[in-house]
Amino acid sequence: MIGQDGKEVLVHFSNIQMNEFKKLEIGEVVKYYIGEYY
């Protein structure tokens, strides 16, 4: 999920997932990031 412009991807990802992150506990968010980027 990496485009030519890292900022573009980050902003797009943030806008879509922000509401979901608010629903998750910190542990779940961390695991989600690890799963997505690593």
C-alpha positions in Angstrom: 0.0 0.0 0.0 2.8 2.4 -0.9 2.4 4.9 -3.8 4.8 7.3 -5.4 4.0 9.9 -2.7 4.1 8.5 0.8 2.2 11.5 2.1 -0.7 10.8 -0.3 -1.0 7.2 1.0 -0.8 8.3 4.6 -3.5 11.0 4.3 -5.8 8.7 2.4 -5.3 5.9 4.9 -5.8 8.3 7.9 -9.0 9.8 6.5 -10.6 6.4 6.0 -9.4 4.6 9.1 -9.6 7.4 11.7 -13.1 6.6 12.8 -12.2 2.9 13.1 -9.2 3.7 15.2 -11.4 5.6 17.6 -13.4 2.5 18.2 -10.3 0.3 18.9 -8.3 -0.1 22.0 -4.6 0.9 21.9 -3.5 -2.7 21.7 -5.8 -3.4 18.7 -4.5 -0.3 16.9 -0.9 -1.3 17.4 -1.6 -4.8 16.1 -3.4 -3.3 13.1 -0.4 -1.1 12.3 2.0 -4.0 12.6 -0.2 -6.1 10.3 -0.5 -3.4 7.7 3.1 -2.1 7.5 5.1 -5.1 8.7 
